Amino acid sequence: MRVAIIGGTGFIGSALAARIAGNASDRPTVISRGAKPGLHQGVVHLRADASNVRKLTAALRGCDVAVHCVWTTTPWSSDQRPAVD
């Protein structure tokens, strides 16, 4: 099973990526606007902003499961751009 973790370089996403990489036969794909290659062994890193539908769709192609771990650190953004948040 191919698993993609959107926002997989943060606290929860990176822990999940490490756990999946340690237990799965397939390498999880971490999708983040600040991709950090080498964060965990056995993880594929793709650079894509979750608010860019075209890039996110391309990054998710071929994945069976997507886990959404994106979080904003600026709460006002959900008021100004609710469709993105």
C-alpha positions in Angstrom: 0.0 0.0 0.0 1.4 3.4 -0.9 0.8 6.0 1.8 1.3 9.7 1.3 1.6 12.1 4.3 0.7 15.6 3.5 2.6 17.8 5.9 4.8 15.0 6.9 7.8 17.1 8.2 6.0 18.4 11.3 5.7 16.9 14.7 2.9 14.4 14.1 3.6 13.8 10.4 7.3 13.0 10.8 6.5 10.6 13.6 3.9 8.9 11.5 6.3 8.7 8.5 9.0 7.1 10.7 6.5 4.5 12.0 5.2 3.6 8.6 8.7 3.4 7.1 9.7 1.0 9.9 6.7 -1.3 9.4 5.7 -1.2 5.8 7.2 -2.8 2.7 6.5 0.3 0.7 8.2 3.6 1.5 5.8 6.4 2.6 5.8 9.6 0.6 6.1 12.8 2.6 4.6 15.8 0.8 5.6 19.2 2.3 6.4 22.7 1.0 9.6 22.4 3.0 10.7 18.9 2.1 13.6 17.7 4.2 15.4 14.8 2.4 17.1 12.6 4.9 14.6 13.4 7.7 14.0 9.6 8.0 15.4 6.6 6.2 13.0 4.8 3.8 10.9 7.9 3.2 10.3 9.5 -0.2 10.2 13.3 0.0 8.2 15.4 -2.5 8.1 19.2 -2.4 4.6 20.6 -2.9 2.4 23.2 -1.2 -0.9 21.7 0.0 -2.7 24.8 -1.2 -1.6 24.2 -4.8 -4.2 21.7 -6.1 -2.3 20.9 -9.3 1.0 20.0 -7.6 -0.8 18.2 -4.8 -2.8 16.1 -7.2 0.4 15.2 -9.1 2.2 14.3 -5.9 -0.7 12.0 -4.7 -0.9 10.2 -8.0 -0.4 6.5 -7.4 -1.0 6.6 -3.7 -3.6 4.4 -2.0 -4.0 6.4 1.2 -3.4 10.1 2.0 -3.0 11.3 5.6 -3.5 15.1 6.1 -1.2 16.5 8.8 -0.9 20.1 7.5 -1.3 22.7 10.2 -1.2 26.4 10.1 0.7 28.4 12.7 -1.2 31.5 11.9 -4.9 31.1 12.9 -6.0 34.2 11.1 -5.3 32.5 7.8 -8.5 30.4 8.2 -10.5 33.5 8.3 -8.9 35.0 5.3 -8.6 31.8 3.2 -11.1 29.3 4.5 -11.0 27.2 1.3 -7.3 26.6 1.8 -7.5 25.8 5.5 
